[in-house]
Amino acid sequence: MKAEAATTRRPNFLVVLCDQLRKDSLGCYGNPVCRTPNLDRLAESGTRFTRNYVANQICMPNRLSIFTGQNIRNHGLWTNGLLLEERRTLPAWLAGHGYRTANIGKIHFTPYGGSGGNAESYDAWESGRVNAAWTGPYWGFEHVELTLAHTRALAHYGEWFRGRGGTDEMLERHAVEAGGDSGVRSIPPELHDANFVAERSIEYLRNAQQAEAPFFLVASFPDPHHPFDPPEEVAQGYDPAEVVMPAGGAEDLATRPEHYLQHFRGAWGRSGLHKARHPEGVAEVVTRERIAHTYAMVDLIDRGFGRIVDFLKESALADNTVVIFTSDHGELLGDHGLWYKGPFYYEGLISTPLLLAGPGVGAGRVSGELFSALDIAPTVCDLAGVPQLPFVDGISQRPHLEDPGCRVRDACLVEYRNGHGSKDVSSKCLVREDLKYVRYQTGEEELTDLAGDPQEGRNLAAEADRREQRDAMRAELIDAVLSSESKGPEQIAPYG
């Protein structure tokens, strides 16, 4: 009878979200240097997706797309720095259908800067308008414990950090060799925000054992977002001489739109052009150190994730918990000489890790089928047995999880909208099985043969023998945009 009852219980959900994590930083995606044993075990116990794409390659927009299932055009948060009124989110929807919902760590639905009064702003915490006694509700999460930015001693993490003896000196970045935005901190790993996310998530799960209602918990790690400054103790475990070097170089940018080469030189930014910081590109010593420090940050995430999963197993929650591991977007991380994020469409930035395991998810599978960040919310609703979110743009991937031969989608749409007036350029991208097409509002185009050129060394949009493919992809992109226009808000009267 107990086994039968267990199969009829609604599943719990643990969503583990990282910030700016490339999938090839993980062992289960082929990295031979970075140590991620806990995530590798998750991949073995569930389904690992190799073709998961963002809806937008910037933090705030894609995070809201993950938790609404909507394109950025439709939820309205199209770039960082916008302060919107709260939207209907997946956690709010689940809470309305009997789930307990919580977020531990980074949410980033609202800006850190400015003085808009939102609970994620530095100003709110520094002025004392918000303090650690406040734990929500926030954007549909009934309970929140926040980190702000990256290992910054504010919000709930700040109180936790200082309560354990943390000091400002521990957070200072010290140059190793490369300098700049790369370095190390003296902070002990146990006081890092990755450990805060793990410890507080475990505490939430400990309390969840006593409740009858299922939970939807987001454990959101702020790393491995730049600056590249992990705890020194962890960084010492990674030799820059042994990292996997990036793909391609400046020669690959000749066929791309001009802003690619400008970014290579350090002259392009989302607020406009400025004097080139590194006209010949980023030096190899800087590249190696940044990558080594990225590995250290990912290593620390894996340790924290391992602690959470160990508690799930010890508490017997694991048998009825779906675990979803992903990132809000990737990182260029030196590919073709480029860094960070922006209106660029290389796979390292727009194709992110996605691991699913638990009830209803096949074990030991690797899927090359297309999956979009928009699909997470409807897939969760489907697995939870609750109605779909209204006006969702994503597609439930449950049929594919149950039957690997079932194809759910043929293409993924990625949209980037200019964040600083006319100084930045809007663009849209359509990814199919073998081709990737990008169209800018300037009329510039990109066409990449993902099957024949997996390192994306050449833009084929201007080549005569690819004209037919380019024109077909352009038409498909237009169709994809038109077919995904919002059907909301709900119409309450037929006409007037």
C-alpha positions in Angstrom: 0.0 0.0 0.0 2.9 2.4 0.8 4.4 1.9 -2.6 1.1 2.5 -4.3 0.5 5.7 -2.4 4.0 6.9 -3.3 3.2 6.6 -7.0 0.1 8.7 -6.7 1.7 11.6 -4.7 2.4 14.8 -6.7 6.1 15.1 -7.2 8.3 17.7 -5.5 10.6 19.8 -7.6 14.1 21.0 -6.9 15.3 23.5 -9.6 19.0 24.2 -9.4 19.9 27.3 -11.3 23.4 28.7 -12.0 24.4 32.1 -13.5 26.4 32.2 -16.7 27.4 28.5 -16.7 28.6 26.9 -19.9 27.6 23.3 -20.3 31.1 22.2 -21.4 32.4 23.3 -17.9 30.9 20.0 -16.6 32.4 16.6 -16.6 29.1 15.1 -17.9 29.4 17.3 -20.9 32.9 16.2 -21.7 35.2 18.5 -19.6 38.2 16.5 -18.5 39.6 19.0 -16.0 36.7 20.5 -14.0 35.6 18.2 -11.1 31.8 17.8 -11.0 31.2 14.3 -9.6 27.8 15.1 -8.1 26.4 16.7 -11.3 27.9 13.8 -13.3 25.9 11.4 -11.1 22.7 13.4 -11.7 23.3 13.1 -15.5 23.7 9.3 -15.1 20.5 9.0 -13.1 18.4 11.0 -15.5 18.3 12.7 -18.9 21.1 15.0 -20.2 20.0 17.4 -22.9 22.7 18.6 -25.4 20.5 21.1 -27.3 18.9 23.3 -24.6 18.6 27.0 -25.7 17.9 30.2 -23.9 15.1 32.6 -24.8 17.5 35.5 -24.3 21.2 35.5 -23.5 21.0 38.1 -20.6 20.3 37.3 -16.9 17.0 39.0 -16.0 15.1 38.3 -19.3 15.9 34.6 -19.5 15.3 34.0 -15.8 11.7 35.4 -16.2 11.3 33.3 -19.3 12.3 30.2 -17.4 9.7 30.9 -14.7 6.9 32.1 -16.9 7.4 30.0 -20.1 7.0 33.2 -22.1 9.1 34.9 -24.7 10.7 38.2 -23.6 8.3 40.1 -25.9 5.4 38.7 -24.0 6.5 39.0 -20.4 8.0 42.4 -21.0 11.4 42.0 -19.1 13.5 42.4 -22.3 16.8 43.5 -20.7 18.6 43.9 -17.4 17.8 47.0 -15.4 14.0 47.1 -15.9 11.7 47.4 -12.9 8.4 45.8 -13.6 5.4 45.1 -11.5 5.2 41.4 -10.5 4.1 39.1 -13.3 2.3 35.7 -12.9 5.1 33.2 -12.5 5.4 29.4 -12.3 5.9 29.4 -8.5 2.8 31.6 -8.0 0.8 29.2 -10.3 2.0 26.2 -8.4 1.3 27.8 -5.0 -2.3 28.3 -6.2 -2.5 24.6 -6.9 -1.3 23.4 -3.5 2.5 23.6 -3.8 4.8 25.3 -1.2 7.3 27.5 -3.2 10.7 28.9 -2.2 13.9 30.4 -3.6 17.2 30.3 -1.9 19.9 32.4 -3.6 19.8 34.6 -6.6 16.4 35.5 -8.3 17.3 38.7 -10.2 13.8 39.5 -11.5 14.5 43.1 -10.6 17.5 45.4 -10.8 20.3 45.6 -8.2 21.0 49.2 -9.0 18.7 52.2 -8.6 16.3 53.1 -5.8 13.1 51.7 -7.0 12.3 50.1 -3.7 12.4 46.5 -4.9 13.7 43.9 -2.5 16.6 43.0 -4.7 18.2 46.4 -4.9 21.4 47.3 -3.0 19.7 50.5 -1.8 16.8 48.6 -0.1 19.2 46.6 2.0 21.9 49.2 2.6 19.2 51.8 3.7 17.5 49.2 6.0 14.2 49.4 4.2 14.5 45.6 3.9 16.2 43.3 6.4 16.7 39.6 6.8 13.5 39.2 8.8 11.7 39.6 5.6 11.4 36.3 3.7 8.8 37.1 1.1 6.4 36.6 -0.6 8.2 37.7 -3.8 7.3 37.2 -7.4 5.2 34.1 -6.6 7.7 32.5 -4.2 6.1 32.2 -0.7 9.6 32.1 0.9 12.8 33.7 -0.2 16.3 34.0 1.1 18.3 36.2 -1.2 21.9 36.7 -2.4 22.6 39.9 -4.4 25.1 39.9 -7.3 28.2 37.7 -6.7 29.5 37.0 -3.2 28.4 40.4 -1.9 27.6 40.5 1.8 24.1 41.8 1.6 20.6 40.5 2.0 20.0 37.1 3.7 23.4 35.9 2.6 25.1 38.9 4.2 23.6 38.2 7.6 24.5 34.5 7.3 28.0 35.4 6.3 28.7 37.9 9.1 27.0 35.7 11.6 29.6 33.1 11.0 32.6 35.4 11.3 32.8 36.7 7.7 34.7 40.0 7.2 35.0 42.5 4.4 38.6 41.5 3.9 37.6 38.0 2.9 35.7 39.4 0.0 38.5 41.5 -1.5 39.9 40.3 -4.8 43.6 39.7 -4.9 45.4 39.5 -8.3 47.2 36.2 -9.0 48.8 36.7 -12.4 46.3 38.1 -14.9 44.7 40.8 -12.7 41.8 42.8 -14.0 38.5 40.9 -13.3 40.4 37.8 -12.4 41.8 37.0 -9.0 41.2 35.1 -5.8 39.5 35.9 -2.5 40.6 34.7 1.0 37.0 33.7 1.9 36.8 30.2 3.2 34.7 27.9 1.0 32.3 27.3 3.8 31.5 31.0 3.9 31.0 31.4 0.2 27.5 32.1 -1.1 27.5 28.6 -2.8 27.6 27.1 0.6 24.9 29.5 1.8 22.6 28.3 -1.0 23.3 24.7 -0.1 22.9 25.0 3.7 19.7 27.1 3.5 18.2 24.8 0.9 18.9 21.8 3.1 17.2 23.6 6.0 14.1 24.3 3.8 14.0 20.6 2.8 14.4 19.5 6.4 11.2 21.5 7.2 9.5 20.2 4.1 9.7 16.6 5.4 7.1 17.5 8.0 4.6 19.0 5.6 2.1 17.1 3.5 2.0 19.6 0.6 4.6 19.1 -2.2 7.4 21.7 -2.6 8.9 23.6 -5.5 12.3 24.8 -4.4 14.7 26.8 -6.4 18.4 26.6 -5.3 20.0 29.4 -7.3 23.8 29.8 -7.2 25.1 33.2 -8.2 28.3 31.7 -9.9 30.2 31.2 -12.2 29.4 34.7 -13.4 32.4 37.0 -13.8 34.4 38.5 -12.1 36.5 35.4 -12.0 37.4 35.4 -8.3 36.8 32.1 -6.4 38.1 31.3 -3.0 41.9 30.9 -3.1 41.7 27.5 -1.5 39.5 26.2 -4.4 41.4 28.0 -7.1 44.7 26.4 -6.1 43.2 23.1 -7.3 43.1 24.2 -10.9 46.3 24.9 -12.9 45.8 27.4 -15.7 48.2 25.4 -17.9 45.8 22.5 -17.9 42.5 24.1 -18.9 40.6 23.4 -22.1 41.3 26.3 -24.3 38.5 28.1 -26.2 37.4 27.4 -29.8 38.6 29.5 -32.7 40.0 33.0 -32.8 39.8 36.5 -34.3 40.0 35.0 -37.9 36.5 33.6 -37.4 35.0 37.0 -36.9 35.7 38.3 -40.4 32.3 37.1 -41.7 30.3 38.1 -38.6 28.7 41.5 -38.0 31.1 44.3 -37.0 30.2 44.2 -33.3 31.8 40.8 -32.9 35.3 42.1 -33.8 34.7 45.3 -31.8 34.0 43.1 -28.8 37.1 41.1 -29.5 39.1 44.3 -29.2 37.4 45.4 -26.0 35.7 48.3 -27.7 32.1 47.2 -27.8 29.7 47.5 -24.9 25.9 47.5 -24.5 26.1 51.2 -23.8 28.1 52.0 -27.0 31.6 52.0 -28.3 34.7 53.1 -26.3 38.4 53.0 -26.6 39.7 49.4 -27.3 41.0 47.9 -24.0 42.8 45.1 -25.7 43.2 45.8 -29.5 44.9 42.4 -30.1 42.4 40.5 -28.0 42.7 39.1 -24.5 46.1 37.7 -23.7 46.6 33.9 -23.3 47.6 34.3 -19.6 44.4 36.1 -18.9 42.3 33.5 -20.8 43.8 30.6 -19.0 43.4 32.1 -15.5 39.8 33.1 -16.2 39.0 29.6 -17.3 40.8 28.0 -14.3 38.9 30.2 -11.9 35.6 29.4 -13.7 36.4 25.7 -13.0 37.0 26.5 -9.4 33.6 28.3 -9.1 31.8 25.4 -10.9 33.6 22.9 -8.5 32.2 24.9 -5.5 28.7 24.7 -7.0 29.0 21.0 -7.5 30.0 20.6 -3.8 27.0 22.5 -2.7 24.7 20.7 -5.1 26.1 17.4 -3.8 25.2 18.3 -0.2 21.6 19.1 -1.2 21.2 15.8 -3.1 22.8 13.8 -0.2 20.1 15.3 2.1 17.4 14.4 -0.4 18.5 10.8 -0.3 19.0 10.6 3.4 15.5 12.1 4.0 13.8 9.8 1.5 12.6 12.8 -0.4 14.6 11.8 -3.5 12.2 9.1 -4.6 9.5 11.7 -5.2 11.5 14.7 -6.3 12.2 15.8 -9.8 15.6 17.6 -10.0 16.2 20.1 -12.8 19.7 21.6 -13.2 20.3 24.4 -15.7 21.8 27.9 -16.1 20.2 31.3 -17.0 22.6 31.5 -19.9 26.1 30.6 -20.9 29.4 32.5 -21.3 31.5 33.2 -24.4 34.5 32.3 -22.2 37.1 33.2 -24.9 35.5 31.4 -27.8 36.7 33.2 -31.0 38.3 35.7 -28.6 35.0 36.9 -27.1 33.9 37.1 -23.4 30.9 37.5 -21.2 27.5 37.9 -23.0 25.5 40.2 -25.3 24.1 40.1 -28.9 26.2 37.1 -29.9 24.9 33.7 -30.9 27.7 31.2 -30.4 26.7 27.9 -28.8 28.7 28.5 -25.6 26.5 31.5 -24.8 23.0 30.4 -25.9 23.1 26.6 -25.4 23.1 25.8 -21.7 23.3 22.7 -19.6 20.0 20.9 -18.8 19.9 17.8 -16.6 16.6 16.2 -15.4 16.1 13.3 -13.0 13.4 11.8 -10.9 9.9 10.3 -11.3 8.7 10.5 -14.9 12.2 11.1 -16.3 14.2 8.3 -18.1 17.5 7.3 -16.5 20.8 7.2 -18.3 19.7 9.0 -21.4 21.3 11.6 -23.6 18.9 13.6 -25.7 19.9 15.7 -28.7 16.4 16.9 -29.2 15.8 20.7 -29.0 14.7 22.1 -25.7 14.0 25.7 -24.9 14.1 27.6 -21.6 10.5 28.3 -22.3 9.7 24.6 -22.0 10.7 24.3 -18.3 7.5 25.9 -16.9 5.0 23.9 -19.0 7.0 20.7 -18.4 6.9 21.2 -14.6 3.1 21.9 -14.8 2.6 18.7 -16.8 4.7 16.6 -14.4 3.0 18.2 -11.4 -0.5 17.4 -12.9 -1.7 21.0 -12.7 -3.2 23.1 -15.5 -0.9 24.9 -17.8 0.1 28.5 -17.1 -2.1 30.9 -19.2 -0.5 32.3 -22.3 2.6 30.1 -22.1 4.9 30.1 -25.2 6.8 27.0 -24.3 5.9 23.4 -24.9 5.8 20.6 -22.4 8.6 18.1 -22.9 7.0 15.4 -20.9 6.1 13.3 -24.0 9.8 13.3 -24.9 10.9 12.5 -21.3 8.6 9.4 -21.4 9.4 8.4 -25.0 12.8 9.4 -26.3 11.6 8.9 -29.9 8.9 11.6 -29.5 10.0 14.9 -31.0 8.4 17.9 -29.3 9.8 20.9 -31.1 11.6 21.6 -34.4 13.2 24.9 -33.6 14.1 27.3 -30.8 13.7 31.1 -30.9 16.2 33.3 -29.2 15.5 37.1 -29.0 17.8 40.0 -28.0 16.4 43.5 -27.6 18.6 46.6 -27.3 19.1 47.6 -23.7 20.5 51.1 -24.1 18.6 53.0 -26.7 20.0 53.0 -30.3 23.5 52.2 -29.1 22.7 48.5 -29.1 21.0 46.5 -31.8 18.0 44.2 -31.5 18.2 40.7 -33.1 16.4 37.4 -33.3 17.8 33.9 -33.9 16.2 30.6 -35.0 18.0 27.4 -34.2 17.0 24.2 -36.1 18.6 20.7 -35.9 21.5 21.6 -38.2 21.2 25.3 -38.9 21.3 28.6 -37.0 20.0 31.8 -38.5 20.3 35.3 -37.0 18.7 38.6 -38.3 19.5 42.0 -36.9 17.4 45.1 -37.1 20.2 46.6 -39.3 19.5 43.9 -41.9 22.7 42.0 -41.1 22.3 38.2 -41.1 24.2 35.1 -39.9 23.8 31.5 -41.1 25.8 28.8 -39.4 26.0 25.2 -40.4 26.0 23.5 -37.0 26.5 20.0 -38.5 29.3 20.8 -40.9 31.0 23.5 -38.8 30.5 22.7 -35.1 33.0 25.2 -34.0 31.1 27.9 -35.8 34.1 29.3 -37.7 32.2 30.8 -40.6 29.0 32.9 -41.3 27.5 31.6 -44.5 24.7 34.1 -44.9 26.5 36.0 -47.8 27.5 32.8 -49.7 25.7 32.3 -53.0 25.4 28.5 -52.6 23.6 29.0 -49.2 21.1 31.6 -50.4 18.3 29.2 -50.6 18.9 27.9 -47.0 19.3 31.5 -45.8 16.0 32.7 -47.3 14.1 29.6 -46.0 15.5 30.2 -42.5 14.6 33.9 -42.7 11.0 33.0 -43.6 10.8 30.4 -40.8 12.1 33.1 -38.3 9.3 35.5 -39.4 6.8 32.7 -38.9 8.2 31.8 -35.5 7.9 35.4 -34.3 4.4 35.9 -35.6 3.2 32.6 -34.2 4.5 33.4 -30.8 2.8 36.8 -30.4 1.1 37.1 -27.0 -2.5 36.1 -26.6 -2.7 37.9 -23.3 -4.0 39.6 -21.3 -7.3 37.7 -21.0 -10.2 39.3 -22.9 -13.1 39.9 -20.6 -15.6 41.2 -23.1 -16.0 40.5 -26.8 -15.7 44.1 -28.1 -16.2 47.2 -26.0 
